[in-house]
Amino acid sequence: MTEPSPSPVDPRASPAALRFPGVRGHLVAQAALARALARGQLHHALVLVGPRGVGKATFARGLACALLCPQRPGIGCGACPTCQRVLGGNHPDVNWLLPDGKAGTISVDSARACHLRQAHAPYEGPAHIVIVDPADALGEGAGNALLKTIEEPRPGIHFLLLTTNLQGMLPTILSRALPIRLGRLEDEIVAAILEEREVPVERRDMAALLAEGSAGVALELAADPTLERCVELLRQALEAVHRGPAAIFSGDASPLWTAWTAAVSAGEPEPPPEPAEPPPPEVVVPVMPGKKPRAPAKPKKAEGDSKPAKSKDAPGQQRNAVRRLTELWILHLREQIRGRAGLPGLPPGTAASPAQRVRTIAGLQQLEARIERMGNVRLTLEQTLLELSRPARD
Ligand SMILES: [Zn+2]
């Protein structure tokens, strides 16, 4: 409760009018904090908690503008030299505490320096803001160094503690702070951010959908060279499941396994030649000419009659490809369960009813668990595709 000066912001203004510079979405949280600030009742230690990439640091910068801006006190103008320096990360009264110690923690030295700094008045503005990002990087020692300042803050000191996970925070600090939840961003906001960053239009929709409300994740995905290859692998997997065992056990040159080879080698330089591993056992399924192939109850192993899978791809890359494949596939199905078309540009797949889609999701989740245990990732994937290709009964 340390807000010193009255603010010209009208606390009764609509949420649309109560927006901090640079902050997208989170209208309810912005309005609540702007009103608290206008009434001089802003809690001095706020925990901004929300999923990765929803703009917690951006929110902290915007709120710091509101606390320091001389042009529009209490909300921030985003344009004056003060706001510009806050947004640019070089205002002397905004102190970022970032991991700089062992194993991604905030060092005790940094926390102590920050604590000592709080003993003095702000350099320029009416407030001094400490942004801890992330707050769960405060270990016991660093947390204790800050605790006194958080317990008995000087007037004008504000702590903004950023975290994805309240449980990861020190209870001593959490108990003295007020959590503010920042939820997922709307798809339109994420798509607009991707557009501003000049992400090519053909990647925007896919990245926005996959990111599920996280602009940070969407930007990572949009820059991920493996994404397109994994989408192609999903397209071929859907097609192979639709066509059945003949398409699944179709050899390395088939569209499915060509897409697989591309996905497991995506982003990797050509590895040096390695001594060949023994060929993995392959599954052979008898196919009657002119008849729709049927899967056997249990795949039989056969020896010596089929080409081994190329084994130069490290199992780690194969697991990554399967993880990304299942992640995309499950999202595709969830979109369909929500009554939408699924991921852009992909066939609908064989699951026709919501119950079948839920079963397919369960099958894919089992696949994710299995590849962690099984040595032969490709064989595990083949078995799952085979199971998914069986006609489902509702
Ligand atoms: Zn300003």
Residues whose N, C-alpha, C, O or C-beta is under 5 A from the ligand:
A	BS01	ZN	C69 P70 Q71 G76 C77 G78 A79 C80 C83
